[in-house]
Amino acid sequence: MKKLIKMRAKRIIFIRLVTAILTAVVAACGFGPNYNKPPAADVDGSPVPVASGVERDIESMRTANFEFIFVFKRKDGEIMTADDKAYIKSVAKPEPNRFTLSDDEKSVVAGSFYKFEPKVIDTLEKRFIVEDLSPVKTADTLSNNSNGNHANSR
């Protein structure tokens, strides 16, 4: 009988110890700054503008160092259908490296390391509003590198 009481006491102590450790871990991980929440105001007190979905996606393309960034929207302003997305991918291939549906499914943001052929852009402009948001190239970017090859000869 005494063994049974000792075993139960040990089990209770073990359960309390595990509970205390888990509580400490959860408490340590659960509190702290929320990095996902945008700051409510700038240093001078003015509100910080929150980027829209398409702006975030464009910035994501820039962060990924895509040399060419395009935004495609339907001319009627409606959401992109499966047919619209398939059409963009079929006409624009193989140039784009990433497609992102954005702006409540009203925009497709495409990022590429390769320049789109003018005829591809012309074809897409017949059906969509096409915005070229590619980063501005400087003279240094377009100049020859040390091997005599063009830096952007795509």
C-alpha positions as CSV (number, residue, x, y, z in Angstrom):
1,M,0.0,0.0,0.0
2,K,2.8,2.4,0.9
3,K,4.4,1.6,-2.6
4,L,1.2,2.6,-4.3
5,I,1.0,5.9,-2.4
6,K,4.7,6.7,-3.2
7,M,4.2,5.9,-6.9
8,R,1.1,8.2,-7.1
9,A,3.0,10.9,-5.3
10,K,5.9,10.6,-7.8
11,R,3.5,10.6,-10.7
12,I,1.8,13.8,-9.4
13,I,5.2,15.5,-8.9
14,F,6.2,14.5,-12.4
15,I,3.0,15.8,-13.9
16,R,3.3,19.1,-12.0
17,L,6.9,19.5,-13.1
18,V,6.1,18.9,-16.8
19,T,3.1,21.3,-16.5
20,A,5.4,24.0,-15.0
21,I,8.0,23.6,-17.7
22,L,5.4,23.7,-20.5
23,T,3.8,26.8,-18.9
24,A,7.2,28.5,-18.7
25,V,8.0,27.7,-22.4
26,V,4.6,28.9,-23.6
27,A,4.9,32.1,-21.5
28,A,8.4,32.8,-22.8
29,C,7.4,32.3,-26.4
30,G,4.0,34.0,-26.3
31,F,5.0,37.5,-25.1
32,G,7.0,40.0,-27.0
33,P,6.7,42.5,-29.9
34,N,4.4,41.6,-32.7
35,Y,6.6,42.0,-35.8
36,N,3.7,41.1,-38.1
37,K,1.7,44.2,-37.1
38,P,2.6,47.4,-38.9
39,P,3.5,50.4,-36.7
40,A,0.6,52.6,-35.9
41,A,2.5,55.9,-36.4
42,D,5.8,57.1,-37.6
43,V,8.4,58.8,-35.2
44,D,6.8,62.2,-35.8
45,G,3.3,60.9,-35.0
46,S,2.0,60.8,-38.5
47,P,0.2,57.5,-39.5
48,V,2.3,55.1,-41.4
49,P,0.6,54.1,-44.7
50,V,-0.1,50.4,-45.0
51,A,0.9,48.9,-48.3
52,S,-1.9,47.3,-50.4
53,G,-1.6,43.7,-51.5
54,V,-0.3,44.6,-55.0
55,E,2.3,47.0,-53.5
56,R,3.5,44.3,-51.1
57,D,3.8,41.8,-54.0
58,I,5.7,44.3,-56.2
59,E,8.1,45.0,-53.3
60,S,8.5,41.3,-52.9
61,M,9.5,41.0,-56.5
62,R,12.0,43.9,-56.0
63,T,13.4,42.2,-52.9
64,A,13.9,39.0,-55.0
65,N,16.0,41.2,-57.4
66,F,13.8,40.5,-60.5
67,E,15.0,42.8,-63.2
68,F,11.7,43.0,-64.9
69,I,8.4,43.4,-63.1
70,F,5.0,43.7,-64.8
71,V,1.4,44.1,-63.4
72,F,-1.4,42.8,-65.5
73,K,-5.1,43.9,-64.9
74,R,-8.2,43.2,-66.8
75,K,-9.4,46.3,-68.8
76,D,-12.9,45.9,-67.3
77,G,-11.5,45.9,-63.7
78,E,-13.0,42.5,-62.9
79,I,-11.2,39.7,-61.2
80,M,-8.8,37.5,-63.1
81,T,-10.4,34.3,-64.3
82,A,-8.6,31.0,-64.7
83,D,-8.6,31.6,-68.4
84,D,-7.0,35.1,-68.0
85,K,-4.2,33.6,-65.8
86,A,-3.6,30.7,-68.2
87,Y,-3.5,33.2,-71.1
88,I,-0.9,35.4,-69.5
89,K,1.3,32.4,-68.6
90,S,1.0,30.9,-72.1
91,V,1.8,34.2,-74.0
92,A,4.5,35.4,-71.6
93,K,6.4,32.1,-71.2
94,P,9.2,31.3,-70.8
95,E,10.3,34.7,-69.5
96,P,8.5,35.1,-66.1
97,N,10.1,33.4,-63.1
98,R,7.2,34.2,-60.7
99,F,3.5,34.9,-61.0
100,T,1.5,36.2,-58.1
101,L,-2.2,36.8,-58.0
102,S,-2.8,40.0,-56.1
103,D,-5.2,42.9,-55.3
104,D,-8.2,40.7,-54.5
105,E,-7.5,38.6,-57.6
106,K,-7.7,41.7,-59.8
107,S,-4.0,41.8,-60.7
108,V,-1.3,39.4,-61.7
109,V,2.3,40.5,-60.8
110,A,5.0,38.9,-62.8
111,G,8.7,38.9,-62.0
112,S,11.4,37.9,-64.5
113,F,15.1,38.0,-64.9
114,Y,14.6,38.2,-68.7
115,K,13.2,40.9,-70.8
116,F,9.8,40.4,-72.4
117,E,9.8,40.6,-76.2
118,P,8.0,43.6,-77.5
119,K,5.5,41.4,-79.4
120,V,4.6,39.6,-76.2
121,I,3.8,42.9,-74.5
122,D,1.8,44.0,-77.5
123,T,-0.2,40.8,-77.5
124,L,-0.9,41.1,-73.7
125,E,-1.8,44.8,-74.1
126,K,-4.7,43.8,-76.4
127,R,-6.4,42.1,-73.5
128,F,-5.0,43.6,-70.3
129,I,-3.7,46.8,-68.9
130,V,0.1,46.2,-68.6
131,E,2.2,48.2,-66.2
132,D,6.0,47.9,-66.4
133,L,7.3,48.5,-62.9
134,S,10.8,47.2,-63.6
135,P,13.6,48.9,-61.6
136,V,15.3,51.7,-63.4
137,K,18.5,50.7,-65.0
138,T,21.5,52.9,-64.6
139,A,24.4,53.3,-67.0
140,D,26.6,51.1,-64.7
141,T,24.1,48.3,-64.9
142,L,24.0,48.4,-68.7
143,S,27.7,48.9,-69.2
144,N,30.2,46.2,-70.1
145,N,31.7,44.1,-67.3
146,S,35.4,43.3,-67.0
147,N,35.2,40.3,-69.4
148,G,33.8,42.5,-72.1
149,N,30.4,40.9,-71.9
150,H,27.3,43.0,-71.5
151,A,25.9,42.8,-68.0
152,N,22.3,42.7,-69.3
153,S,22.5,40.9,-72.6
154,R,19.3,39.0,-72.2
